[in-house]
Amino acid sequence: MEENRDRVIGELRQLEAFANIPEAEIRVTRMGGLTNLVYRADAPGESVVVRIPGEGTEEYIDRKVEAHNAEAAWRAGISPKVLMVTPDSGVMITETIPNVTTMTPAGFAEIPGAAERAGKAMAQLHGSGQRFDFHFELFAMIEDYLGVLGKRDTTLPEGYHETVKAAEPVKAALAAHPVHLAPCHCDPLSENFLDDGAKMWMVDWEYSGMNDPLWDVGDLAVEAELSPEGEAELLQGYFGRDATDFEMGRFVIYKAMCDLLWTLWGLIQHSDGNTAEDFWAYSTGRFDRCRALINSREFSTHVANVAKG
């Protein structure tokens, strides 16, 4: 921790507010993060979050795009202000949002109104008119991640390629009726939502880009392990009404497709030797869930509803 503290202090010195604060008065606390080192730094009258990228992440994350999108998300009113960013190194310092709870699947299940507030936050982002750099192309990203893994000695879960092939009708259905793209988070882990009880905030814009907005909604339902009642609350918060068959179809499709994509992401973490989690178990678990949904009786109905428009 001492070495990392020195790094954090060094980055803080680039901010005018921290330039002359004695080091002894700066408290550095490690926060969560699967691929990065994230710290909260507190000093008299000051509080910020310092994010230091994990090793190897530059291979699949464009830090200049992330910086642009993080600032756009702040302008949309749903993310903390970016105080400093160094695109070359990927270090980012943001304001701290006071009195928030970092969400977890348990939090979404137990905190009244959390899913609804998350839906409203995503609707605010998607309808903000902000323009994110990068176009989040689901099937292109699958190919890109497969390319990264192809350079490494990594085994895919049995049946992965067959499941990608089985998803081809999904690709055709989505292409039949393209929707207006919106600025999307694209990686809505529960932990990327901060709840102050009245409003939900969003952080971590590494994978963000212009995308079908229902990707965010479907992915959060998976990441937060929402019950059917929780999904209904999320969708009500997002739309302010019941979802149409076309919207519900895209929601369910993306529940499956996010697992298909993040299976590969998890395998990249596994091959990188990331010990923040058992990424092999993470990947195979996600893949099994994806395959089960794709093979379910109702999935083909949702795909057909999307194809009809």
Buried (B, 14 or more C-beta within 10 A) or exposed (E): EEEBBEBBBEBBEEBEEBEEBEEEEBEBEEBEBBBBBBBBBBBEEBBBBBBBBBEBBEEBBBBEBBBBBBBBBBEBEBBBEBBBBEBEEBBBBBBBBEEBBBBBBEBBBEBEBBBBBBBBBBBBBBEBEBEBBBEBEBBEBBEEBBEBBEEEEBEBBEEBEEBBEBBEBBBEBBEEEEBEBBBBBBBBBBBBBBBEEEBBBBBBBBBBBBBBBBBBBBBBBBBBEBEEEBBBBBBBBBBEEEBEBBBBBBBBBBBBBBBBBBBBBBBBBBBBEBEEEEBBEBBBBBBBBBBEBBEEEEBEBBBEBBBEE
